[in-house]
Amino acid sequence: MLNPVFPPRLAHVIARLPAQPPSLVFSLLANRLLWPVMKTLDHQSLLDRRYAIHVRDVGLSLRFTVTPRGFAPDSDTPDLAISATARDFLLLLSRREDPDTLFFSRRLVSEGNTELGLIVKNLLDAIDPDTVLRGLPVPLARATQRLMRRF
């Protein structure tokens, strides 16, 4: 694997975590970073749907829902599940790789409601990554930008 994001030992530890704690942390971060931006966009079709993000090479599974008040952890069967490697997710977030390219090369897998998947893709395309990073403390935002440039 080129440029692994997580050392194998760390990935092994993460893979053993139950889904709920990482999903809670993800929801808290998403509420701080994504939710303020999403509220300015047409996000109504995302509400009350269940989602899963699987980071295959790390064994990390995040399960959440989007409510009128923001992101919340959820353990029910997802309407949409997306999986990729950590590196591919970072490439997507940094806009250095197109989701369609990853999808058609089978590096990004979308399962479940395909219409919802397209809505999520279009909404994420409308979000400026720099705007999202402004929600982080400056040192963390800079570290994130350096990490995203690395790939």
N, C-alpha and C positions, 0 to 999 in steps of 0.2 A: 504494500500500500504506500502510495506517495504521500509525504507530509502528514503523518498521522497527527491528529489534534490532541489526542489524549494518550499518555503513556499506557501501555498494556496493563500494568498493575492498577493504575487509577481506573481504567475502564472496567477491570474485573470487579473492583469495589462498587462502582456505580451500578453495574449490572445486577448486583445483589440487593440493591435498595428496593423496598416496596414502592409502588407507583405513587402513593398518596403524598409523601413528603416532597419529592421533586415537583409534583403537580401543583402543590400549594406554593412553593417557591416561584415556579413559573408564573402562576396566576398573579402573585403579588408583584413580580417584576413587570408583567404585561400590563397590569393596571397602572403602574407608574409610568411606563415608557410608551406603550401602544395605545392604551385607552384614550388618553387626551387627544391623540391624533385621529383615532378611529371615530370619535364622537363628531368630528367635523365632516366626516364622509358619510355616504349612504351605507350604514352598517345594519340596517333593520333586518335584512335577510339572514344575518348571522346569528340573530338572537334565538335563544332557547334551543340551539343545536349543540350536539356533542361532538368533540374533536379529540383526536389522538395524534401525537407526534412521536414517531419512533426513530431514535438515533441508533441505527443498526450496529455500527462498529463499537459503540459504547454500551449498548444494551439498556439504554435509557428510554423509558416510556412516560410520556406526559399525557394526562387525560384531563380535559377541562371543558367547560361550557362557557358561552357568552350570554350574559344576562343584561337586562337594561341598566344595571349598575356596574357592569364590567365583567372581567374574567373570574371564574370560580372553578376550583378543582371538581372533578366529576369522575365517577367510576363506572357509569353505565356504558353500554355498547355505543361506540361512536357512530355518528352519521357520516363522518369523514375521517379517514386515517391516512396520514402521510408519513412515508418513511424514506430515509436517505442516510448517508454517512454524515458524521459531524463536519467533515471537510466540505461536502456538497452543500450542506445547510449554510455554512459560512460563505461559500461562493455565491449562493443565492442572496444572502443578506447583504453582501457587499456589491451585489449587482454585477459581479464578474462572470456570472453564468446565468443563462436564461432558463427559466423553469421548463419551457417546452423542450429545449435541447436535452436537459436532464431526464425529462419524462420519456422522450422517444428513445433515449439511449438506455433506458431502464435503470438509471441511477437514482431516479426519484419515482417512488411508487405511490399512487393515490388509489385508495380503495373506498368504496361506499358511494355516496351521492355525488355523481360526477358534475351535476349542475352546481352543487354547493362548492365543489372543488374549483370550478371556474370562477365563481363569485369571489372566493377567498383569494385566488390568484390575482384577479383584477383589482381587488381592494388593496392587496399588498403592493402591487405595482404602483398604486396611487400614493403610497406613503414614501416620503423622502427619508432615507436612513439617517441623514444628518439631523433631521428634526427629532427623530426618535432618540438619537444619542445625546441630544441636548438635555434629556431628562436624567442623565447620569451625572454623578460628580465628575468634575473635569479630569482628574487623574484616571478614573476608570474609563471615561469616554475615549481618552487618548490611547489607553492600553487596548481597548476594543478596536479602535481604528487601526492600530499597528497590527493586531492579530488578523484583521480582515484583509489588510494589504499583503500580508505574508502569503496568502494563498492566491 
